[in-house]
Amino acid sequence: MAGYLFEWDPAKAEPNGQKHDVTFDSEGNMSKKSNHHTSPSDRDPLRDEYDFSNAQRGVTAARYAEGSNVVVIDPEVLDVFPDGNAINEALRALAPVIRKQGKRQSV
């Protein structure tokens, strides 16, 4: 998971550790507190094969704080718009046309 930066919050560490039966130290190292679960609903969803040892806290925090919109793309256009960059490129090209039409309609 290289490329992720997480911000350490000691106030959240203890309740999260209790809830998910894991702990994180201030450097982001994770460890399971125990392997015992009282019921299936208490099981930790974090699989043993998930490795966050190189994770970085807060990598996307600044972008998220600026504001985000989530858009669901219809499957039939995914061949034309396979990722966010393709979508943004098309919208940037289309935006001036829409802005120009919008100015005419408001007159």
Secondary structure as the mmCIF struct_conf table of DSSP 4:
data_model
#
loop_
_struct_conf.conf_type_id
_struct_conf.id
_struct_conf.beg_label_comp_id
_struct_conf.beg_label_asym_id
_struct_conf.beg_label_seq_id
_struct_conf.end_label_comp_id
_struct_conf.end_label_asym_id
_struct_conf.end_label_seq_id
TURN_TY1_P TURN_TY1_P1 ALA A 2 GLY A 3
STRN STRN1 PHE A 6 PHE A 6
HELX_RH_AL_P HELX_RH_AL_P1 PRO A 10 HIS A 20
TURN_TY1_P TURN_TY1_P2 ASP A 21 ASP A 21
STRN STRN2 VAL A 22 PHE A 24
TURN_TY1_P TURN_TY1_P3 SER A 26 GLU A 27
STRN STRN3 MET A 30 LYS A 32
BEND BEND1 LYS A 33 LYS A 33
BEND BEND2 ASN A 35 ASN A 35
BEND BEND3 THR A 38 SER A 39
HELX_RH_3T_P HELX_RH_3T_P1 PRO A 40 ASP A 42
TURN_TY1_P TURN_TY1_P4 ASP A 48 GLU A 49
TURN_TY1_P TURN_TY1_P5 SER A 53 ASN A 54
STRN STRN4 ARG A 57 ARG A 57
TURN_TY1_P TURN_TY1_P6 GLY A 58 THR A 60
HELX_RH_AL_P HELX_RH_AL_P2 ALA A 61 GLU A 66
HELX_LH_PP_P HELX_LH_PP_P1 VAL A 72 ASP A 74
HELX_RH_3T_P HELX_RH_3T_P2 PRO A 75 VAL A 77
TURN_TY1_P TURN_TY1_P7 LEU A 78 VAL A 80
BEND BEND4 ASP A 83 ASP A 83
HELX_RH_AL_P HELX_RH_AL_P3 GLY A 84 GLN A 105
TURN_TY1_P TURN_TY1_P8 SER A 106 SER A 106
#
